């Protein structure tokens, strides 16, 4: 009889071993690679299950069940196709069953039943007896079932999982709280969704370790925890391959601390992800190894100094991608271990150095591959769906979050803790208390990492200030993030007095709290940005349930790449203010179609082009710039004088002056409003201001009218101060261009052969039914007075100068033929004076630049001295997305070696409805031909990075 029992037990054990090693067992790899034991049993595979929508399972005796009717493949949730169930509606209760058998040779050891994760609350039964409960759907947990099982005997394991997703009392992450998926919320996950396994552990075995890499002191500190104190010893062996780097032995008690010297350590980083192997051996007094755990460690340090994140004591820029960890067939569960690894490889191939693991607690094997491959991670919990103002929610979340921190804190790839996301509706008492407790708890469990309390949300206590913004226009995005010393602040819609139907006898808000704002004293990152939708060969309009993304989708792949590069370059250019980004997102997820890859992980674009964009660091763009320089700026003007650029453009109702050492960084330049007119004759429509320094004094020329554009005239201001930002500008008066005071705008002055000249645009006579703007020149008696009669040197006679009709936008009520905005340009060899002017209507895409040229020795007041170019020198480039190029000025580089043209243009053929004036300033280098004529080239697209003018001081 005894022999029969032994035989049955052996057969059970053999059968279990066969199932564990069978090829069809899903996710058969050990789930905890940083704390791995050799003796374990994988319980994944086919289980029985039943739904319990009426919540009557307890009354029906389900805990004692020996089978259920349905079949499900664990560890895949019942919503997934890999589970074999694919039930998409809400699941409030589900019961699982399978038989288990503990191997005979596990006798004398504790039997631990481990769950990678069960969503949300779970109860574990062995043969109808409650073995334990767990609260929370993301953290791993273990149940000691030693007293409930007998080695060699068959037992019935029953798991009950409960979820009340719509209660707002549990963390849901991106699981949809509505029946179907929509927007950025997707298919739900209920029940078991990570590996289930058993293992045998000595009653005095090793429970956990905290391994702290102390890079500065060149040592590894290990804090072990045991299932019970004993007279055993813990031996720790640190290896580099087969070489023992350090070894130490401490007592097997929970008060022990081990310190291992690691001199000249090989540091872990994305560039060199070196990992040391560690073996932990619990040795009894007789010298026998009674427990052994295999592990590894990466020696690395992460900390914050000022507004930067440091890795191994060096500033390390964060180029992250948002990874939501969803899979078409497994939902929250990767179909294979290789799929986890592949996601990291895809991200690195796209140029990212890490990921923000978004609204999901990723499994430990993802961190394992991140550790091995050299991939930064930010650890996050699925905080959406829970009411963060609730005390009960706080109690549950704090507990589950602490379990996640304890589980994952030894992974070198994990740099930042981010417990919550976008908490934008805080109350004034509970939320600040909860978030403060969350920060303090995280720091007490792991003081080695920075904490980002609520990504992009209402920050209370944090080490990193993060914001989210999905503005699609690159230039606007850059200005929103940081401009004129002001940072974008995350939304904060603090909850007021609860609404009640109590008539006009309202309650008062008596709870006070001053929510923090960013003060520049910690790293500032935009850790959600981009989200550019791309659906090839599909309808590109947004639909919250079918095809969704942020903003208006680009129409072509070229437009997509230009927008993407423009956004990333703009952020990189703000390196002194913004220390990284997280692009949304790695892959499409169901209806959200803004991934770099499709949901099935196939590439949307040429991966090399994507890699070239995301692999750039700030230093790669430090001495470059992109156009436009500002989002708005018609008639731009710039002058280099005495170590600074002075810049102006049309503001319509005032005159504003910018001052900077870097003309390509106007958006962050110092600026000052230096003139607001009060005289009714010239307080309207202030156009095309220019600042000049003449004989040590400052003069500003501009045009204005009395409210009737037909009365435009030119005016001059003077400031005798050395610095135009100091002192005051005073009106010198109107420039009288002729006895009839004809319409005159766009005055500019230049010196030649000791004489001062002015060129401008004006009418020959008062307008009747056709408006014709001509270019005039006159000698000046002083900077505010003409000293000669005006001389006409150009009028719009060529076909390309006479476009005034706009097929797709605004048109004037009468014919308007334009020559305007004349700008002098002396050739480098001093042979010519070139006057570059704008022709055709500025409201059309045909606005372009022509040129008049005269020999510097000629009589400039003789029209015959001027030769007009028959074709435009600079015009729209539809292929580059630049239209209406004109009203330019010229400036030199700080070292005087290069010439630049500064002009305005649009991104579209006409101003889009409701957008107002979209002309923006742009600049590019001028080349010179041997004959002393300039070459302006073609206007560059916004995505093209150009070298800053030579001699520009770059921080």
BASE-455352 format. One line per 8 residues: their letters; for each residue x, y, z of C-alpha. Coordinates in steps of 0.1 Angstrom, whole numbers, plus 5000, padded with zeros to 4 digits. Layout:
! BASE-455352
A> X,Y,Z; ...
This chain:
! BASE-455352
XXXXXXXX> 5000,5000,5000; 5028,5024,5009; 5046,5016,4976; 5013,5024,4958; 5012,5059,4974; 5047,5066,4965; 5041,5056,4929; 5010,5078,4927
XXXXXXXX> 5029,5108,4941; 5058,5102,4916; 5033,5100,4888; 5017,5133,4899; 5050,5150,4902; 5060,5137,4868; 5028,5149,4853; 5033,5183,4868
XXXXXXXX> 5068,5185,4855; 5056,5176,4821; 5030,5204,4822; 5056,5229,4834; 5080,5220,4806; 5054,5215,4779; 5059,5236,4748; 5023,5249,4749
XXXXXXXX> 5025,5264,4784; 5024,5302,4779; 5049,5325,4795; 5069,5296,4808; 5100,5317,4817; 5107,5325,4854; 5087,5357,4862; 5111,5372,4887
XXXXXXXX> 5146,5372,4872; 5162,5395,4898; 5152,5371,4926; 5152,5336,4910; 5151,5302,4926; 5158,5269,4908; 5129,5251,4925; 5096,5264,4912
XXXXXXXX> 5065,5253,4893; 5048,5273,4866; 5010,5271,4869; 5002,5289,4836; 4981,5271,4811; 4945,5259,4809; 4923,5266,4840; 4886,5263,4845
XXXXXXXX> 4866,5294,4851; 4831,5308,4855; 4817,5344,4856; 4797,5354,4886; 4778,5385,4875; 4752,5381,4902; 4779,5378,4929; 4763,5346,4942
XXXXXXXX> 4794,5324,4939; 4800,5323,4977; 4764,5311,4983; 4768,5285,4955; 4799,5271,4971; 4824,5281,4945; 4853,5282,4969; 4850,5244,4972
XXXXXXXX> 4846,5239,4935; 4864,5210,4918; 4858,5223,4883; 4840,5251,4864; 4824,5248,4829; 4845,5273,4811; 4881,5269,4800; 4906,5298,4801
XXXXXXXX> 4943,5301,4793; 4962,5317,4822; 4979,5343,4825; 4957,5360,4799; 4927,5381,4810; 4893,5369,4799; 4889,5400,4777; 4919,5389,4755
XXXXXXXX> 4919,5366,4726; 4948,5346,4740; 4927,5336,4770; 4903,5318,4746; 4874,5337,4762; 4874,5372,4748; 4845,5386,4769; 4845,5424,4763
XXXXXXXX> 4818,5436,4787; 4823,5445,4823; 4833,5416,4846; 4825,5422,4883; 4835,5387,4895; 4853,5358,4879; 4862,5324,4895; 4892,5303,4885
XXXXXXXX> 4900,5267,4893; 4928,5242,4886; 4943,5212,4903; 4978,5216,4919; 5002,5190,4934; 5032,5198,4955; 5063,5176,4946; 5073,5151,4973
XXXXXXXX> 5107,5166,4976; 5093,5199,4988; 5085,5183,5022; 5099,5204,5050; 5098,5236,5031; 5073,5264,5029; 5052,5263,4998; 5046,5298,4984
XXXXXXXX> 5018,5304,4958; 5028,5335,4938; 5008,5357,4916; 5023,5382,4892; 4991,5402,4893; 4953,5397,4896; 4930,5426,4888; 4916,5438,4911
XXXXXXXX> 4909,5422,4945; 4915,5385,4949; 4907,5356,4973; 4927,5324,4972; 4912,5291,4983; 4928,5257,4987; 4902,5228,4989; 4876,5253,5000
XXXXXXXX> 4897,5270,5027; 4906,5306,5025; 4944,5309,5020; 4946,5346,5017; 4934,5379,5002; 4950,5406,4981; 4938,5441,4974; 4950,5458,4942
XXXXXXXX> 4952,5448,4906; 4988,5455,4897; 5012,5444,4924; 5026,5409,4929; 5018,5389,4960; 5026,5356,4976; 5004,5333,4997; 5020,5308,5021
XXXXXXXX> 4999,5276,5015; 5022,5252,5034; 4996,5243,5060; 4969,5237,5034; 4988,5213,5011; 5004,5179,5014; 5034,5170,4992; 5024,5144,4967
XXXXXXXX> 4987,5150,4971; 4963,5166,4946; 4946,5199,4957; 4920,5222,4943; 4931,5258,4938; 4903,5283,4934; 4908,5320,4928; 4881,5347,4930
XXXXXXXX> 4888,5380,4913; 4865,5410,4919; 4864,5444,4901; 4841,5474,4904; 4858,5495,4878; 4831,5521,4876; 4830,5528,4913; 4859,5554,4911
XXXXXXXX> 4873,5536,4941; 4900,5515,4924; 4928,5524,4900; 4919,5516,4864; 4946,5531,4843; 4936,5532,4807; 4909,5506,4810; 4877,5521,4796
XXXXXXXX> 4850,5530,4822; 4825,5530,4794; 4812,5499,4776; 4835,5503,4746; 4869,5517,4740; 4872,5554,4731; 4898,5582,4729; 4928,5571,4750
XXXXXXXX> 4909,5544,4770; 4909,5508,4759; 4899,5472,4765; 4897,5462,4802; 4917,5436,4820; 4901,5415,4848; 4913,5387,4869; 4947,5369,4865
XXXXXXXX> 4969,5387,4840; 5004,5377,4850; 5021,5344,4857; 5011,5321,4886; 5037,5299,4901; 5047,5279,4932; 5081,5276,4948; 5096,5259,4978
XXXXXXXX> 5114,5280,5003; 5132,5271,5035; 5113,5285,5066; 5144,5306,5073; 5150,5314,5037; 5156,5348,5021; 5124,5368,5017; 5138,5398,4998
XXXXXXXX> 5167,5421,4995; 5173,5458,4989; 5205,5463,4970; 5218,5498,4969; 5246,5507,4945; 5266,5533,4963; 5287,5546,4933; 5303,5575,4952
XXXXXXXX> 5317,5553,4980; 5324,5524,4955; 5304,5499,4974; 5272,5478,4972; 5249,5478,5003; 5225,5449,5008; 5196,5449,5032; 5183,5413,5035
XXXXXXXX> 5150,5402,5048; 5143,5367,5060; 5112,5347,5066; 5124,5342,5101; 5155,5351,5122; 5179,5322,5126; 5215,5311,5134; 5221,5308,5097
XXXXXXXX> 5245,5328,5076; 5239,5347,5044; 5267,5346,5019; 5267,5371,4991; 5289,5367,4961; 5293,5394,4935; 5307,5384,4901; 5318,5399,4869
XXXXXXXX> 5313,5369,4846; 5332,5341,4863; 5354,5365,4883; 5345,5371,4920; 5345,5408,4925; 5335,5408,4962; 5321,5384,4987; 5308,5387,5023
XXXXXXXX> 5289,5368,5049; 5265,5382,5075; 5241,5367,5101; 5208,5354,5089; 5188,5379,5109; 5166,5408,5098; 5189,5433,5114; 5219,5424,5092
XXXXXXXX> 5234,5447,5066; 5260,5436,5041; 5286,5460,5025; 5306,5448,4995; 5334,5469,4982; 5332,5475,4944; 5364,5494,4934; 5365,5509,4899
XXXXXXXX> 5330,5496,4893; 5317,5491,4858; 5288,5515,4858; 5254,5507,4843; 5241,5532,4817; 5222,5530,4784; 5255,5533,4766; 5271,5504,4786
XXXXXXXX> 5244,5484,4805; 5268,5462,4825; 5253,5439,4851; 5271,5422,4879; 5257,5387,4889; 5249,5381,4925; 5243,5349,4943; 5226,5349,4978
XXXXXXXX> 5231,5317,4998; 5215,5310,5031; 5238,5285,5049; 5229,5266,5081; 5253,5260,5110; 5263,5227,5095; 5275,5245,5064; 5246,5233,5042
XXXXXXXX> 5231,5257,5016; 5194,5257,5025; 5183,5285,5002; 5199,5300,4971; 5187,5330,4950; 5202,5342,4918; 5202,5379,4910; 5220,5408,4894
XXXXXXXX> 5227,5444,4900; 5237,5474,4880; 5260,5499,4896; 5245,5533,4888; 5235,5565,4905; 5206,5588,4897; 5202,5622,4914; 5191,5658,4907
XXXXXXXX> 5212,5689,4907; 5195,5722,4899; 5172,5717,4870; 5188,5686,4856; 5186,5648,4861; 5220,5632,4865; 5231,5596,4858; 5264,5585,4873
XXXXXXXX> 5271,5621,4882; 5267,5634,4847; 5237,5653,4833; 5215,5629,4814; 5189,5641,4790; 5157,5621,4789; 5145,5611,4754; 5115,5590,4764
XXXXXXXX> 5086,5574,4746; 5052,5567,4762; 5047,5530,4764; 5013,5518,4775; 5021,5481,4774; 4990,5470,4755; 4990,5441,4731; 4963,5433,4704
XXXXXXXX> 4960,5397,4716; 4970,5399,4753; 4957,5433,4763; 4978,5441,4794; 4998,5408,4791; 5026,5404,4766; 5020,5372,4745; 5056,5361,4750
XXXXXXXX> 5088,5371,4768; 5102,5380,4734; 5074,5405,4729; 5086,5424,4760; 5121,5425,4747; 5110,5434,4712; 5091,5465,4724; 5123,5478,4739
XXXXXXXX> 5143,5471,4708; 5117,5489,4686; 5119,5519,4709; 5157,5520,4708; 5156,5516,4670; 5134,5547,4669; 5160,5566,4688; 5146,5568,4723
XXXXXXXX> 5168,5561,4753; 5139,5551,4776; 5102,5550,4783; 5077,5563,4807; 5057,5531,4814; 5023,5547,4813; 4993,5539,4835; 5002,5503,4840
XXXXXXXX> 5025,5485,4864; 5048,5466,4840; 5058,5431,4849; 5093,5424,4862; 5105,5407,4831; 5101,5440,4812; 5124,5457,4837; 5148,5427,4833
XXXXXXXX> 5151,5433,4796; 5154,5471,4801; 5183,5463,4825; 5200,5441,4801; 5195,5462,4770; 5203,5496,4786; 5169,5513,4786; 5157,5540,4810
XXXXXXXX> 5123,5535,4826; 5100,5556,4846; 5078,5534,4868; 5041,5543,4871; 5009,5529,4885; 4975,5529,4867; 4961,5558,4887; 4933,5569,4863
XXXXXXXX> 4898,5559,4873; 4903,5563,4910; 4891,5594,4929; 4923,5607,4943; 4903,5630,4967; 4889,5599,4985; 4904,5587,5018; 4895,5551,5011
XXXXXXXX> 4912,5553,4977; 4943,5568,4993; 4945,5540,5018; 4943,5513,4991; 4966,5530,4966; 4993,5537,4992; 4994,5500,5001; 4996,5488,4965
XXXXXXXX> 5021,5514,4954; 5044,5504,4983; 5043,5468,4971; 5053,5479,4936; 5082,5500,4949; 5094,5472,4971; 5092,5448,4941; 5110,5469,4915
XXXXXXXX> 5134,5491,4934; 5165,5470,4926; 5163,5475,4888; 5190,5498,4875; 5170,5508,4845; 5142,5523,4867; 5153,5559,4872; 5121,5578,4883
XXXXXXXX> 5090,5569,4903; 5058,5583,4889; 5029,5571,4910; 5001,5591,4894; 4991,5608,4862; 4972,5640,4853; 4954,5646,4886; 4938,5679,4875
XXXXXXXX> 4907,5681,4898; 4921,5682,4933; 4903,5691,4965; 4921,5714,4989; 4926,5689,5018; 4926,5652,5010; 4945,5654,4977; 4974,5674,4991
XXXXXXXX> 4975,5651,5021; 4974,5620,4999; 5000,5632,4975; 5023,5643,5003; 5019,5608,5020; 5026,5592,4986; 5058,5611,4981; 5070,5605,5017
XXXXXXXX> 5062,5568,5015; 5080,5564,4983; 5111,5581,4996; 5111,5560,5028; 5110,5528,5008; 5135,5540,4982; 5155,5572,4989; 5177,5566,4959
XXXXXXXX> 5153,5578,4932; 5136,5610,4923; 5098,5611,4926; 5074,5627,4900; 5043,5628,4921; 5017,5633,4894; 5029,5633,4858; 5016,5664,4841
XXXXXXXX> 4991,5670,4869; 4986,5690,4900; 5020,5688,4918; 5021,5689,4956; 5054,5674,4966; 5077,5663,4939; 5114,5662,4928; 5105,5668,4891
XXXXXXXX> 5081,5692,4875; 5063,5676,4846; 5038,5690,4822; 5018,5677,4792; 5010,5696,4761; 4998,5684,4727; 5000,5716,4707; 5007,5704,4672
XXXXXXXX> 5024,5735,4657; 5061,5733,4666; 5067,5770,4670; 5035,5775,4691; 5045,5745,4712; 5079,5759,4719; 5064,5793,4729; 5038,5776,4751
XXXXXXXX> 5064,5756,4770; 5087,5785,4777; 5087,5821,4766; 5098,5854,4781; 5108,5837,4813; 5074,5820,4818; 5069,5782,4819; 5038,5764,4810
XXXXXXXX> 5020,5753,4841; 4999,5721,4843; 4961,5726,4846; 4946,5727,4880; 4908,5727,4882; 4905,5727,4920; 4871,5715,4931; 4850,5741,4948
XXXXXXXX> 4819,5739,4969; 4798,5708,4959; 4768,5718,4938; 4734,5715,4955; 4698,5725,4946; 4695,5750,4974; 4684,5781,4957; 4703,5814,4959
XXXXXXXX> 4716,5806,4994; 4750,5792,4984; 4777,5777,5006; 4811,5793,5008; 4845,5778,5001; 4863,5777,5035; 4890,5752,5027; 4923,5769,5018
XXXXXXXX> 4954,5756,5000; 4980,5773,4979; 4988,5749,4951; 5025,5750,4942; 5037,5765,4909; 5070,5758,4892; 5099,5780,4905; 5127,5768,4883
XXXXXXXX> 5145,5750,4911; 5140,5714,4899; 5141,5696,4865; 5112,5706,4842; 5102,5680,4816; 5074,5678,4791; 5066,5641,4797; 5037,5639,4773
XXXXXXXX> 5040,5656,4739; 5034,5649,4702; 5007,5624,4698; 5007,5630,4661; 4981,5608,4644; 4990,5588,4613; 4968,5563,4597; 4981,5554,4563
XXXXXXXX> 4954,5550,4535; 4926,5556,4560; 4903,5584,4569; 4924,5609,4587; 4896,5626,4605; 4894,5621,4642; 4868,5597,4658; 4869,5589,4695
XXXXXXXX> 4859,5553,4689; 4875,5545,4655; 4905,5566,4648; 4917,5591,4673; 4948,5613,4679; 4957,5648,4690; 4950,5678,4668; 4946,5679,4630
XXXXXXXX> 4964,5650,4614; 4991,5657,4588; 4981,5650,4552; 5013,5635,4540; 5042,5616,4554; 5065,5645,4547; 5042,5668,4567; 5042,5643,4595
XXXXXXXX> 5080,5641,4597; 5084,5679,4595; 5059,5684,4623; 5076,5657,4644; 5111,5670,4639; 5099,5706,4645; 5084,5696,4678; 5114,5677,4690
XXXXXXXX> 5139,5703,4679; 5119,5731,4696; 5121,5712,4729; 5158,5704,4725; 5165,5741,4719; 5150,5748,4753; 5177,5726,4770; 5184,5753,4796
XXXXXXXX> 5148,5752,4807; 5135,5718,4797; 5154,5686,4806; 5137,5660,4785; 5105,5649,4769; 5083,5618,4765; 5067,5614,4731; 5033,5600,4728
XXXXXXXX> 5035,5571,4719; 5054,5539,4710; 5026,5521,4693; 4990,5526,4683; 4966,5513,4709; 4933,5502,4695; 4916,5534,4682; 4943,5557,4694
XXXXXXXX> 4965,5559,4663; 4994,5582,4671; 5021,5556,4676; 5055,5555,4659; 5045,5519,4652; 5012,5503,4644; 4994,5483,4671; 5008,5451,4656
XXXXXXXX> 5044,5466,4660; 5050,5470,4622; 5067,5503,4613; 5047,5533,4600; 5077,5551,4586; 5113,5546,4576; 5127,5538,4610; 5160,5555,4601
XXXXXXXX> 5142,5588,4596; 5125,5584,4629; 5157,5575,4646; 5174,5606,4633; 5148,5627,4650; 5146,5610,4684; 5182,5602,4688; 5192,5639,4689
XXXXXXXX> 5205,5653,4722; 5205,5691,4730; 5241,5694,4720; 5232,5682,4685; 5211,5713,4680; 5230,5738,4702; 5245,5758,4673; 5215,5754,4650
XXXXXXXX> 5181,5769,4646; 5149,5763,4627; 5124,5787,4612; 5102,5805,4620; 5119,5825,4647; 5086,5836,4662; 5050,5825,4656; 5041,5860,4645
XXXXXXXX> 5062,5888,4630; 5054,5906,4598; 5079,5931,4583; 5108,5918,4605; 5139,5940,4610; 5172,5932,4627; 5204,5952,4633; 5237,5941,4649
XXXXXXXX> 5253,5969,4669; 5278,5969,4697; 5275,5932,4706; 5237,5929,4704; 5210,5924,4679; 5181,5948,4680; 5149,5934,4664; 5115,5949,4655
XXXXXXXX> 5084,5938,4636; 5049,5952,4630; 5028,5953,4661; 5001,5975,4646; 4993,5996,4677; 5027,6001,4693; 5065,5998,4688; 5083,5970,4705
XXXXXXXX> 5121,5965,4706; 5138,5932,4712; 5175,5929,4724; 5195,5897,4722; 5230,5883,4714; 5214,5854,4694; 5190,5866,4667; 5178,5830,4662
XXXXXXXX> 5165,5830,4698; 5143,5861,4696; 5115,5843,4713; 5135,5844,4746; 5150,5878,4741; 5146,5908,4763; 5119,5931,4749; 5105,5965,4757
XXXXXXXX> 5075,5986,4744; 5092,6018,4735; 5064,6038,4719; 5026,6040,4722; 5013,6068,4700; 4988,6093,4713; 4986,6117,4684; 4953,6109,4664
XXXXXXXX> 4971,6116,4631; 4995,6086,4636; 4982,6063,4663; 4968,6036,4639; 4983,6009,4618; 5019,6012,4628; 5038,5993,4601; 5073,5981,4594
XXXXXXXX> 5094,5997,4621; 5132,5998,4617; 5158,6009,4642; 5191,6025,4630; 5221,6039,4648; 5232,6071,4630; 5261,6092,4644; 5257,6076,4678
XXXXXXXX> 5220,6082,4681; 5191,6059,4677; 5164,6065,4651; 5132,6044,4645; 5114,6048,4612; 5078,6036,4608; 5046,6043,4590; 5012,6051,4606
XXXXXXXX> 4979,6067,4598; 4948,6083,4614; 4926,6052,4610; 4923,6057,4572; 4949,6036,4554; 4949,6060,4525; 4966,6085,4548; 4997,6065,4557
XXXXXXXX> 5028,6086,4563; 5063,6079,4576; 5075,6091,4611; 5108,6092,4629; 5117,6088,4666; 5150,6097,4682; 5168,6084,4714; 5202,6100,4723
XXXXXXXX> 5211,6073,4749; 5238,6048,4740; 5215,6020,4749; 5181,6022,4732; 5165,6003,4761; 5175,6033,4783; 5164,6069,4780; 5133,6079,4759
XXXXXXXX> 5124,6080,4723; 5110,6114,4712; 5090,6122,4681; 5111,6140,4655; 5081,6143,4632; 5067,6132,4599; 5089,6128,4569; 5075,6149,4541
XXXXXXXX> 5082,6130,4509; 5065,6155,4484; 5044,6186,4484; 5011,6167,4481; 5019,6144,4511; 5013,6113,4490; 5009,6079,4507; 5043,6067,4519
XXXXXXXX> 5054,6035,4539; 5083,6012,4546; 5111,6038,4549; 5147,6026,4552; 5179,6046,4552; 5215,6038,4541; 5248,6057,4537; 5268,6058,4505
XXXXXXXX> 5299,6080,4498; 5293,6100,4529; 5256,6108,4520; 5225,6095,4537; 5197,6082,4516; 5161,6070,4522; 5142,6046,4501; 5105,6039,4506
XXXXXXXX> 5073,6028,4490; 5047,6054,4479; 5020,6065,4455; 5026,6087,4426; 4993,6104,4432; 4963,6100,4454; 4944,6067,4447; 4914,6069,4424
XXXXXXXX> 4904,6033,4414; 4938,6016,4412; 4965,6016,4438; 5000,6015,4426; 5029,6014,4450; 5063,6025,4437; 5098,6026,4450; 5113,6060,4456
XXXXXXXX> 5147,6073,4468; 5158,6107,4481; 5189,6122,4497; 5185,6132,4534; 5195,6165,4550; 5194,6148,4584; 5180,6116,4598; 5144,6130,4599
XXXXXXXX> 5143,6153,4569; 5146,6147,4531; 5171,6170,4514; 5161,6164,4478; 5130,6157,4457; 5118,6121,4456; 5129,6100,4426; 5110,6071,4413
XXXXXXXX> 5132,6041,4406; 5107,6012,4403; 5071,6006,4398; 5052,5973,4393; 5053,5966,4356; 5065,5930,4353; 5040,5902,4353; 5053,5886,4385
XXXXXXXX> 5050,5920,4403; 5013,5924,4395; 4995,5895,4414; 4967,5910,4435; 4940,5884,4433; 4939,5856,4459; 4920,5825,4447; 4914,5812,4482
XXXXXXXX> 4913,5841,4506; 4908,5878,4511; 4910,5902,4481; 4911,5941,4481; 4880,5960,4468; 4901,5975,4440; 4932,5967,4420; 4965,5970,4439
XXXXXXXX> 4999,5967,4423; 5027,5965,4447; 5064,5975,4450; 5072,5979,4487; 5096,5973,4516; 5128,5984,4498; 5159,5973,4517; 5195,5984,4508
XXXXXXXX> 5222,5958,4507; 5258,5967,4501; 5278,5941,4482; 5309,5927,4500; 5333,5941,4475; 5316,5975,4477; 5309,5976,4440; 5270,5978,4442
XXXXXXXX> 5241,5991,4462; 5213,5965,4458; 5178,5975,4469; 5157,5944,4474; 5120,5950,4474; 5087,5931,4477; 5062,5928,4449; 5027,5915,4444
XXXXXXXX> 5000,5915,4471; 5012,5905,4506; 4978,5888,4510; 4987,5864,4481; 5011,5835,4481; 5029,5852,4452; 5045,5879,4474; 5081,5878,4463
XXXXXXXX> 5114,5897,4463; 5129,5916,4434; 5161,5936,4432; 5173,5970,4419; 5211,5975,4415; 5232,6006,4411; 5270,6011,4410; 5281,6027,4443
XXXXXXXX> 5299,6054,4421; 5268,6062,4402; 5243,6090,4408; 5218,6072,4430; 5192,6099,4423; 5193,6092,4386; 5167,6065,4377; 5189,6054,4349
XXXXXXXX> 5215,6043,4374; 5192,6015,4386; 5189,5981,4369; 5159,5959,4378; 5161,5921,4379; 5136,5906,4353; 5127,5877,4376; 5121,5874,4414
XXXXXXXX> 5151,5865,4434; 5132,5849,4463; 5097,5835,4461; 5073,5809,4476; 5083,5772,4478; 5052,5750,4479; 5073,5719,4481; 5088,5733,4513
XXXXXXXX> 5056,5747,4527; 5066,5783,4526; 5044,5810,4510; 5043,5848,4506; 5081,5853,4511; 5088,5890,4514; 5092,5923,4533; 5127,5915,4543
XXXXXXXX> 5157,5931,4559; 5194,5922,4561; 5219,5917,4589; 5254,5904,4595; 5266,5877,4617; 5282,5887,4650; 5317,5882,4636; 5308,5902,4605
XXXXXXXX> 5317,5873,4582; 5282,5863,4570; 5252,5881,4555; 5216,5870,4563; 5182,5877,4549; 5154,5882,4574; 5119,5879,4559; 5083,5870,4567
XXXXXXXX> 5063,5841,4552; 5033,5819,4558; 5030,5781,4562; 4998,5782,4540; 4989,5800,4508; 4966,5823,4528; 4958,5830,4564; 4935,5802,4575
XXXXXXXX> 4900,5813,4587; 4900,5824,4623; 4938,5824,4625; 4944,5861,4620; 4977,5872,4605; 5000,5842,4603; 5031,5859,4588; 5062,5848,4608
XXXXXXXX> 5098,5859,4607; 5124,5836,4591; 5161,5839,4583; 5187,5822,4562; 5222,5828,4550; 5230,5847,4518; 5257,5835,4494; 5276,5859,4471
XXXXXXXX> 5285,5853,4435; 5319,5865,4421; 5302,5894,4404; 5290,5908,4438; 5254,5898,4433; 5236,5880,4461; 5221,5845,4460; 5191,5841,4483
XXXXXXXX> 5183,5805,4474; 5150,5788,4482; 5132,5793,4515; 5139,5764,4538; 5111,5743,4553; 5105,5746,4590; 5120,5713,4598; 5154,5721,4583
XXXXXXXX> 5181,5728,4609; 5204,5757,4599; 5237,5767,4614; 5234,5798,4636; 5252,5829,4623; 5289,5826,4628; 5302,5841,4660; 5268,5836,4678
XXX> 5274,5829,4715; 5258,5795,4723; 5252,5786,4759
